[in-house]
Amino acid sequence: MSNLLLFNKPFQVLSQFTDSEARKTLSEFIPIKGIYPAGRLDYDSEGLLLLTDDGQLQAQISSPKYKLNKTYWAQVEGTATQAHCLELMQGVALKDGPASAVTCRLMEAPNLWPRVPPIRERQTVPDSWIELTINEGRNRQVRRMTAAVGLPTLRLVRAAIGDWKVTDILPGEYRIETVDMPEAKKSGFKRHAKKRVPSKRAPSKTAP
């Protein structure tokens, strides 16, 4: 059995435990040794980040060859349309090669936690939300894809990775599940959660 930690990464937190520039890192929220991120989430993006103590599980989640779906909610500048979604699914040209969405749909603004600090609102420019699923993990890929169709991303939240979702975990908190790795080996990439631990938040640090 392997431990899998589902963390709701807040805005402007690095997906690592140390930083030479004194930015916020995972160490401020996750007081657990021997657990490492399975993939990354940009500093200015929010939402689900998976961590594990099992190297094989980490590789299966983060390796491009498994093409694990990752679902994002993107607040974009401008009015998104079905034509935008069709263009994203058909594929757009990026500097590091073409990229396409597995799925894309228009959506109402989700019921999310407030972002701190909030995005800058412009009264003369509308904004809208789209749900975008990709199975790659290139640097800032979703932001570059939406920009390529004329919809700059204002806020980006990763809502799900495979079957794991972040919707019931508050920002800065996490939940631990156990995964049966022998089952995953037999069937490719199926996970079987055996046990859940309630969401936790690391104790806040006090100034000396």
C-alpha positions as CSV (number, residue, x, y, z in Angstrom):
1,M,0.0,0.0,0.0
2,S,1.2,3.5,-0.9
3,N,0.2,6.8,0.6
4,L,-1.2,9.5,-1.7
5,L,-1.7,13.0,-0.4
6,L,-4.3,15.3,-2.1
7,F,-3.3,18.9,-1.5
8,N,-5.2,22.0,-2.5
9,K,-2.3,24.3,-3.4
10,P,-3.1,28.0,-2.8
11,F,-2.2,30.8,-5.2
12,Q,1.5,31.7,-5.1
13,V,2.8,28.6,-3.4
14,L,5.7,26.6,-5.0
15,S,5.2,22.9,-5.7
16,Q,8.3,22.1,-3.7
17,F,9.5,22.0,-0.1
18,T,12.4,24.5,-0.3
19,D,13.1,27.8,-2.0
20,S,16.1,30.1,-2.1
21,E,14.0,33.2,-2.7
22,A,11.9,32.9,0.5
23,R,8.6,32.2,-1.4
24,K,5.9,30.1,0.1
25,T,6.5,26.3,-0.3
26,L,4.8,23.1,0.6
27,S,6.7,22.9,3.9
28,E,4.4,25.6,5.3
29,F,1.4,23.3,4.8
30,I,2.5,19.7,4.8
31,P,4.6,18.6,7.9
32,I,5.2,15.1,6.5
33,K,8.7,13.7,5.7
34,G,9.4,11.4,2.8
35,I,6.6,12.5,0.6
36,Y,7.2,14.1,-2.8
37,P,5.1,15.9,-5.5
38,A,3.9,13.7,-8.4
39,G,4.1,16.4,-11.0
40,R,3.9,20.1,-10.6
41,L,1.4,23.0,-10.5
42,D,2.5,26.5,-11.5
43,Y,3.3,29.0,-8.7
44,D,0.4,31.2,-9.9
45,S,-2.1,28.4,-10.3
46,E,-4.3,26.8,-7.7
47,G,-5.9,23.5,-6.9
48,L,-5.0,19.8,-6.8
49,L,-1.4,18.7,-6.3
50,L,-0.7,15.0,-5.6
51,L,2.1,13.9,-3.4
52,T,3.2,10.3,-2.6
53,D,5.8,8.3,-0.7
54,D,6.0,5.7,-3.5
55,G,8.4,6.3,-6.4
56,Q,6.5,4.0,-8.8
57,L,3.2,5.7,-8.1
58,Q,4.9,9.1,-8.5
59,A,6.1,8.1,-11.9
60,Q,2.8,6.7,-13.0
61,I,1.0,9.9,-12.1
62,S,3.6,12.3,-13.6
63,S,4.9,10.4,-16.6
64,P,3.6,11.6,-20.0
65,K,3.3,8.0,-21.3
66,Y,0.3,7.3,-19.0
67,K,-1.6,10.3,-20.4
68,L,-3.5,10.9,-17.2
69,N,-6.2,13.4,-17.7
70,K,-5.9,16.7,-15.8
71,T,-9.0,18.9,-15.6
72,Y,-8.7,22.7,-15.2
73,W,-11.1,25.5,-14.5
74,A,-9.9,28.6,-16.3
75,Q,-11.3,32.1,-15.8
76,V,-10.4,33.9,-19.0
77,E,-10.5,37.4,-20.3
78,G,-13.2,37.8,-22.9
79,T,-16.3,35.8,-23.7
80,A,-15.5,32.2,-24.4
81,T,-17.7,30.5,-27.0
82,Q,-18.2,27.0,-28.4
83,A,-16.0,27.9,-31.3
84,H,-13.1,28.6,-28.9
85,C,-13.6,25.2,-27.3
86,L,-13.7,23.5,-30.7
87,E,-10.4,25.3,-31.6
88,L,-8.8,24.1,-28.4
89,M,-9.9,20.5,-29.0
90,Q,-8.7,20.6,-32.6
91,G,-5.3,21.9,-31.5
92,V,-3.4,25.1,-31.3
93,A,0.2,25.8,-32.3
94,L,2.6,26.5,-29.4
95,K,6.3,27.3,-29.5
96,D,7.1,23.8,-28.3
97,G,4.7,22.1,-30.6
98,P,1.0,21.6,-31.2
99,A,-1.3,21.0,-28.2
100,S,-5.0,20.0,-28.0
101,A,-7.5,19.6,-25.3
102,V,-9.1,16.2,-24.6
103,T,-12.4,18.0,-23.7
104,C,-13.5,21.6,-23.4
105,R,-16.8,23.1,-22.3
106,L,-18.2,26.4,-21.3
107,M,-19.1,26.7,-17.6
108,E,-20.7,29.1,-15.1
109,A,-18.4,30.6,-12.5
110,P,-17.7,27.7,-10.1
111,N,-18.3,28.0,-6.4
112,L,-14.7,28.5,-5.4
113,W,-12.8,29.8,-2.4
114,P,-11.7,33.5,-2.7
115,R,-8.3,34.0,-4.3
116,V,-5.8,36.0,-2.2
117,P,-5.1,38.4,-3.6
118,P,-8.1,38.6,-6.0
119,I,-7.7,39.0,-9.7
120,R,-7.8,42.5,-11.1
121,E,-11.2,43.2,-12.4
122,R,-11.8,45.4,-15.5
123,Q,-15.3,46.8,-15.8
124,T,-15.0,47.3,-19.6
125,V,-13.7,43.8,-20.3
126,P,-15.9,40.7,-19.7
127,D,-14.6,37.5,-18.4
128,S,-15.9,33.9,-18.5
129,W,-15.0,30.4,-17.4
130,I,-14.1,27.2,-19.3
131,E,-13.4,23.7,-18.2
132,L,-10.4,22.2,-20.1
133,T,-9.0,18.7,-19.8
134,I,-5.5,17.8,-21.1
135,N,-3.3,14.7,-20.8
136,E,0.0,16.4,-21.1
137,G,2.0,18.5,-18.6
138,R,4.0,21.1,-20.4
139,N,5.1,24.3,-18.7
140,R,2.1,26.7,-18.4
141,Q,0.4,24.7,-21.1
142,V,-3.2,25.7,-20.3
143,R,-2.4,29.4,-20.1
144,R,-0.6,29.3,-23.4
145,M,-3.4,27.3,-25.1
146,T,-6.1,29.8,-24.0
147,A,-3.9,32.7,-25.0
148,A,-3.5,31.1,-28.5
149,V,-7.3,31.4,-29.1
150,G,-7.5,35.0,-27.8
151,L,-8.6,34.2,-24.2
152,P,-5.8,35.1,-21.7
153,T,-6.2,33.2,-18.5
154,L,-6.9,35.3,-15.4
155,R,-7.3,32.5,-12.8
156,L,-6.4,28.8,-13.2
157,V,-7.6,26.0,-10.9
158,R,-6.7,22.4,-11.3
159,A,-9.9,20.6,-10.3
160,A,-9.0,17.0,-10.9
161,I,-6.2,14.6,-11.8
162,G,-7.7,11.3,-13.1
163,D,-10.4,10.3,-10.6
164,W,-8.9,12.4,-7.8
165,K,-10.7,15.7,-7.2
166,V,-10.0,18.8,-5.1
167,T,-13.5,20.1,-4.7
168,D,-13.9,18.9,-1.1
169,I,-10.5,20.2,0.2
170,L,-10.0,23.7,1.3
171,P,-6.9,25.7,0.1
172,G,-3.8,24.9,2.2
173,E,-5.4,21.6,3.4
174,Y,-4.9,18.0,2.4
175,R,-6.3,14.5,2.6
176,I,-4.4,11.3,2.7
177,E,-5.6,8.2,0.8
178,T,-3.9,4.8,0.5
179,V,-3.5,3.2,-2.9
180,D,-3.1,-0.5,-3.7
181,M,0.0,-0.5,-6.0
182,P,-0.1,-4.2,-6.8
183,E,-3.6,-3.6,-8.3
184,A,-2.2,-0.6,-10.2
185,K,0.6,-2.8,-11.7
186,K,-1.9,-5.5,-12.8
187,S,-4.3,-3.2,-14.6
188,G,-2.2,-0.4,-15.9
189,F,-3.2,2.6,-13.9
190,K,-6.2,1.8,-11.8
191,R,-6.2,3.1,-8.2
192,H,-8.1,1.6,-5.3
193,A,-8.4,3.8,-2.3
194,K,-8.5,1.7,0.9
195,K,-8.6,4.3,3.5
196,R,-9.2,8.1,3.9
197,V,-7.8,10.5,6.4
198,P,-9.7,13.7,7.0
199,S,-8.4,16.9,5.5
200,K,-5.7,18.5,7.6
201,R,-3.9,21.8,7.7
202,A,-0.4,22.2,8.9
203,P,0.0,24.1,12.2
204,S,0.6,27.8,11.6
205,K,4.1,29.0,12.2
206,T,4.5,31.6,14.9
207,A,7.2,34.3,14.8
208,P,10.0,33.8,17.3
